[in-house]
Amino acid sequence: MVVENRPGASTNIAAELVAKAAPDGYTLLMGSSSQATNMTLFRTLPYDTLRDFSAVTQVGYGPQVLATHPALPVKSVKELLALARAKPGQLSYASAGNGSSQHLTGELFKQLNTVDIVHVPYKGGQPALVDVISGQIAYMFINTLEVLPHAKAGRLKVLAVASNKRSSVLPEIATFAESGAPKLVAETWWGLLAPAGTPKENIARLHSEITKGLATPEMKERITVLGAEPVGNSPEQFGVFIREEVQKWGDVVRRLGIKVD
């Protein structure tokens, strides 16, 4: 297998290349959650996530977590919400920019809990993280891999993990549902996609070989070290999951009227 990096345009360059490739099973896309959010973030796309790809398997996912500055006087999501309701419009959260996963998760969190919290977009995740660590911004949503060193060093306080179950790298942190707040699931995911029209027998062979690899202890360990959780579901399950992701985040994007191009 040859890995060909095609960065740029929020993964759209790579996605277009695979969408237009021969449907023979030899050209695959390591797709991500961007393929779901881009469907509504961009006014025009050179591909359609639901029409132009055949799902093979979800490789893994990394849940986002809600992390605050340690000095913020809250110890739980419920306390953060109580503070936000006591001071409407006075708390703020940081993101890597308009339309980023951090922004969309932050807005979904506000919507589920009906709170008035100000979004502060940055030009990238690192500047946003720096201002949360310094205490200039109350909190942000961040992936598990990025939060780990700062949480261990006491520079950030993690309140909850946005997933259906606890993270294997942060097992002591409760999910939003376990925290007594409305369930919030916001995960960065990765999975293999083939061009639409790829023969089913090719998809089946790819799925069989890839999931065998994902099931090995070495691969599971490698994915966990990256702060993620391995999956390896069926093509049908992955296809349904992608459709649900497109719908969920599309609703958030349309409600906010976000456009990035």
C-alpha positions as CSV (number, residue, x, y, z in Angstrom):
1,M,0.0,0.0,0.0
2,V,1.3,3.4,-1.0
3,V,0.2,6.4,1.1
4,E,-0.2,9.5,-1.0
5,N,-0.7,12.7,1.0
6,R,-2.9,15.3,-0.6
7,P,-3.4,18.0,2.0
8,G,-5.4,21.1,1.6
9,A,-9.0,22.5,1.4
10,S,-10.1,20.8,4.6
11,T,-9.5,17.3,3.0
12,N,-11.5,18.2,-0.1
13,I,-8.5,17.8,-2.5
14,A,-7.8,14.2,-1.4
15,A,-11.5,13.4,-1.3
16,E,-12.1,14.6,-4.9
17,L,-9.2,12.6,-6.2
18,V,-10.6,9.4,-4.7
19,A,-14.2,10.2,-5.7
20,K,-13.1,10.4,-9.3
21,A,-10.8,7.4,-9.3
22,A,-11.5,4.1,-11.0
23,P,-13.8,2.1,-8.8
24,D,-11.6,-1.0,-8.7
25,G,-10.7,-1.1,-5.0
26,Y,-7.1,0.0,-5.6
27,T,-7.6,3.7,-4.7
28,L,-9.0,4.4,-1.2
29,L,-9.5,7.5,0.9
30,M,-8.7,7.6,4.6
31,G,-11.8,9.7,5.2
32,S,-12.5,11.6,8.3
33,S,-15.3,13.5,10.1
34,S,-14.5,16.4,7.7
35,Q,-16.3,14.4,5.0
36,A,-19.5,14.7,7.0
37,T,-19.2,18.4,8.0
38,N,-17.9,19.6,4.6
39,M,-21.2,18.6,3.0
40,T,-22.9,21.7,4.5
41,L,-19.9,23.9,5.4
42,F,-19.0,24.4,1.8
43,R,-21.4,26.0,-0.7
44,T,-20.1,23.8,-3.5
45,L,-18.0,20.6,-3.4
46,P,-16.4,18.6,-6.2
47,Y,-17.9,15.4,-4.7
48,D,-20.8,14.2,-2.6
49,T,-19.9,12.2,0.5
50,L,-23.1,10.1,0.4
51,R,-23.2,9.6,-3.4
52,D,-19.6,9.3,-4.5
53,F,-18.1,6.8,-2.0
54,S,-18.6,3.3,-0.8
55,A,-17.9,2.7,2.9
56,V,-15.3,0.0,3.8
57,T,-14.9,0.3,7.5
58,Q,-14.4,2.9,10.3
59,V,-10.9,2.6,11.5
60,G,-11.2,4.5,14.7
61,Y,-12.4,7.6,16.5
62,G,-11.2,10.1,19.1
63,P,-13.7,11.7,21.3
64,Q,-13.5,15.4,22.1
65,V,-13.4,16.5,25.7
66,L,-14.5,19.7,27.5
67,A,-11.4,21.2,29.2
68,T,-11.3,24.3,31.3
69,H,-8.7,26.4,33.0
70,P,-8.0,25.0,36.4
71,A,-8.9,28.3,38.1
72,L,-12.4,28.3,36.7
73,P,-14.6,27.7,39.8
74,V,-16.3,24.5,38.5
75,K,-15.7,20.8,39.0
76,S,-18.3,19.4,36.7
77,V,-20.4,20.0,33.6
78,K,-23.4,20.8,35.7
79,E,-21.5,23.4,37.6
80,L,-20.2,24.9,34.4
81,L,-23.8,25.2,33.1
82,A,-24.9,26.7,36.4
83,L,-22.2,29.3,36.1
84,A,-23.1,30.1,32.5
85,R,-26.7,30.5,33.4
86,A,-25.8,32.8,36.3
87,K,-23.6,34.9,34.0
88,P,-25.3,34.8,30.5
89,G,-23.0,36.0,27.8
90,Q,-20.0,36.4,30.1
91,L,-18.3,33.0,29.7
92,S,-16.5,32.2,26.4
93,Y,-15.1,29.2,24.7
94,A,-12.3,28.9,22.2
95,S,-12.1,27.1,18.9
96,A,-9.7,26.6,16.0
97,G,-12.0,28.8,13.8
98,N,-15.4,29.0,12.4
99,G,-16.6,25.7,11.1
100,S,-14.0,23.7,13.0
101,S,-15.0,20.6,14.9
102,Q,-14.4,22.5,18.1
103,H,-16.7,25.3,17.0
104,L,-19.5,22.9,15.9
105,T,-19.2,20.9,19.1
106,G,-19.3,24.0,21.2
107,E,-22.5,25.2,19.5
108,L,-24.1,21.8,19.8
109,F,-23.3,21.9,23.6
110,K,-24.9,25.3,23.9
111,Q,-28.0,24.2,21.9
112,L,-28.5,21.0,24.0
113,N,-28.3,23.0,27.2
114,T,-29.8,26.4,26.1
115,V,-27.0,28.5,27.5
116,D,-25.5,31.9,26.3
117,I,-21.8,31.4,25.9
118,V,-19.6,33.5,23.6
119,H,-17.6,31.7,20.8
120,V,-14.1,33.0,20.3
121,P,-12.6,31.7,17.0
122,Y,-8.9,31.5,16.5
123,K,-6.7,30.9,13.5
124,G,-5.8,27.4,14.5
125,G,-6.1,25.1,17.5
126,Q,-2.8,26.0,19.2
127,P,-3.5,29.7,19.7
128,A,-6.9,28.7,21.1
129,L,-5.4,26.2,23.5
130,V,-2.8,28.7,24.7
131,D,-5.5,31.2,25.7
132,V,-7.4,28.5,27.6
133,I,-4.3,27.4,29.4
134,S,-3.5,31.0,30.3
135,G,-7.0,31.6,31.6
136,Q,-8.1,34.2,29.1
137,I,-10.9,31.9,27.8
138,A,-13.0,29.7,30.1
139,Y,-12.9,26.4,28.1
140,M,-12.7,24.6,24.8
141,F,-13.4,21.3,23.2
142,I,-10.2,19.4,22.4
143,N,-9.3,15.9,21.3
144,T,-7.9,13.4,23.9
145,L,-4.4,13.3,22.4
146,E,-3.9,17.1,22.7
147,V,-5.4,17.4,26.1
148,L,-3.5,14.5,27.8
149,P,-0.1,16.2,28.5
150,H,-1.8,19.4,29.8
151,A,-4.3,17.5,31.9
152,K,-1.5,15.5,33.5
153,A,0.6,18.6,34.2
154,G,-2.4,20.3,35.8
155,R,-2.6,23.0,33.1
156,L,-6.1,22.0,32.1
157,K,-9.1,20.5,33.9
158,V,-11.1,17.9,32.0
159,L,-14.8,17.9,32.9
160,A,-16.3,15.3,30.5
161,V,-15.8,13.3,27.4
162,A,-18.1,13.7,24.4
163,S,-18.6,10.0,23.5
164,N,-21.0,7.1,24.2
165,K,-18.5,5.5,26.5
166,R,-15.5,6.6,28.5
167,S,-12.2,7.0,26.8
168,S,-9.6,4.3,27.3
169,V,-6.9,7.0,27.7
170,L,-9.0,9.0,30.2
171,P,-11.0,6.3,31.9
172,E,-11.6,8.4,35.0
173,I,-13.4,11.1,33.1
174,A,-17.2,10.7,32.8
175,T,-19.2,11.1,29.6
176,F,-21.7,14.0,29.4
177,A,-24.6,11.7,30.1
178,E,-22.9,10.3,33.2
179,S,-22.3,13.8,34.3
180,G,-26.0,14.5,34.5
181,A,-26.0,16.7,31.4
182,P,-27.7,16.0,28.1
183,K,-25.9,13.4,26.1
184,L,-23.2,14.9,23.8
185,V,-21.4,12.8,21.2
186,A,-18.7,14.6,19.2
187,E,-15.9,12.5,17.8
188,T,-13.2,13.0,15.3
189,W,-13.3,9.8,13.3
190,W,-11.4,8.1,10.5
191,G,-12.4,5.4,8.1
192,L,-11.6,3.9,4.7
193,L,-13.8,4.8,1.7
194,A,-13.6,3.5,-1.9
195,P,-15.1,5.2,-5.0
196,A,-18.8,4.6,-5.5
197,G,-19.4,1.6,-7.8
198,T,-16.5,-0.4,-6.4
199,P,-17.6,-4.1,-6.7
200,K,-19.0,-5.6,-3.5
201,E,-16.6,-8.4,-3.6
202,N,-13.7,-5.9,-3.6
203,I,-15.2,-4.1,-0.7
204,A,-15.6,-7.4,1.1
205,R,-12.0,-8.4,0.6
206,L,-10.7,-5.0,1.7
207,H,-13.0,-5.1,4.8
208,S,-11.8,-8.5,5.7
209,E,-8.1,-7.7,5.5
210,I,-8.3,-4.3,7.1
211,T,-10.3,-5.5,10.1
212,K,-7.9,-8.4,10.6
213,G,-5.2,-5.8,11.0
214,L,-7.3,-3.6,13.3
215,A,-7.9,-6.6,15.6
216,T,-4.2,-7.2,16.2
217,P,-2.8,-6.2,19.6
218,E,-0.1,-4.1,17.9
219,M,-2.6,-2.0,15.9
220,K,-5.0,-1.6,18.9
221,E,-2.1,-0.4,21.0
222,R,-0.9,2.0,18.3
223,I,-4.4,3.5,17.9
224,T,-4.8,3.9,21.7
225,V,-1.5,5.6,22.0
226,L,-2.8,8.2,19.5
227,G,-5.7,8.9,21.9
228,A,-8.2,7.1,19.7
229,E,-10.4,4.0,19.9
230,P,-10.3,1.2,17.2
231,V,-13.6,0.3,15.5
232,G,-13.6,-2.1,12.5
233,N,-17.3,-2.1,11.8
234,S,-19.1,-3.5,8.7
235,P,-19.4,-1.5,5.5
236,E,-23.2,-1.2,6.1
237,Q,-22.7,0.0,9.7
238,F,-20.1,2.6,8.6
239,G,-22.3,3.8,5.8
240,V,-25.2,4.4,8.2
241,F,-22.9,6.1,10.6
242,I,-21.7,8.5,7.9
243,R,-25.3,9.4,7.0
244,E,-26.1,10.1,10.6
245,E,-23.0,12.3,11.0
246,V,-23.9,14.3,7.8
247,Q,-27.4,14.9,9.2
248,K,-26.3,15.8,12.8
249,W,-23.6,18.3,11.9
250,G,-25.5,19.6,8.9
251,D,-28.3,20.6,11.2
252,V,-25.8,22.6,13.4
253,V,-24.2,24.3,10.4
254,R,-27.5,25.3,8.8
255,R,-28.9,26.6,12.1
256,L,-25.8,28.8,12.5
257,G,-25.5,29.7,8.9
258,I,-21.8,28.9,8.8
259,K,-19.9,28.9,5.5
260,V,-16.2,28.6,5.1
261,D,-15.6,29.2,1.4
